[in-house]
């Protein structure tokens, strides 16, 4: 029997990595290459599960041109996804790798319309019926109640699903 895993990433991003060997502040920097991928903690969990040949699907909230790009990137990797759409553009996160250091510039993301939290709760409650395990990872989108993840866990618990929740702590 093959178990099914659902990963939840409410605030996904397009991760952009620029390798710049001798990165310097206040200088024009050029890079020979860049790497872009669908990102966010839950999507990273899904990517590893997919590489291990587990039955996994991703969900969360995406929007705009970047949201479409993110879904297309998952499609190119043959990764299943069931996102809901928002009119808000999906965020970008940039990493600059230089010698032995990494500098990150992480967009927090824009505020979703007030109906998005309820829309996702309804989507999540229907979706989890098809899954055995659920992971909920990463930061909350701006404007979502700080107890929102607790509500998702309550829904999963009521549906008698096994789940793992990883908390992002800001420092």
Buried (B, 14 or more C-beta within 10 A) or exposed (E): EEEBBBBBBBBBBBBBBBBBEEBEEEEEEEEEEEEEBBBBBBBBBBBEBBEEEBBBBBBBBBBBEBBEBBBEBBEEEEBBBBBBBBEBBBBBBBBBBBEEEEEEEEBEBBEBEEEBBEBBBEBBBEBBEEBBBBBBBBBBBEBBEEEBBEBBBEBBEEBEBEBEBEEEEEE
